[in-house]
């Protein structure tokens, strides 16, 4: 089946990732930017008044990143087709990855501290080529486990049929 980049091809059910992924990414962004923001704030208070410009710029970047994270997460989805798994992401720079089940070597799950807090996991699909794998981030843990099992079973069935 031919899948067009971001066209709603009839018969394809796109499954979005959990919106909780946006919250996890926003927290990670705040934790990353906090030292820079606090440093700029300390400069503004103790050294020079012109440092308030740096504080304002960092706050503007933080707000912009919050908006962009929501849009990025809402653009990630995947579809299980009869012969392949298709992962799409991006709004401005769109990317569509198609992984035939017969090329799948294994699928694994990973979950960092923030993902575990939000009950999320990522499924990574590995193939013989390092360039043709894919990752689906931000799935609820139960859905990630089911997807990993389905992908492994389909991969084994496709390889057995070769």
Secondary structure, 3 states (H helix, E strand, C coil): CCCCCCCCCCCCCCEECCCHHHHHHHHHHHHHHHHHHHHHHHHHHHCCHHHHHHHHHHHHHHHHHHHHHHHHHHCCEEEECCCEEEEEECCCCCEEEEEEHHHEEEEEEECCHHHHHCCEEEEEEEECCCCCCEEEEEEEHHHHHHHHHHHHHHHHHHHHCC
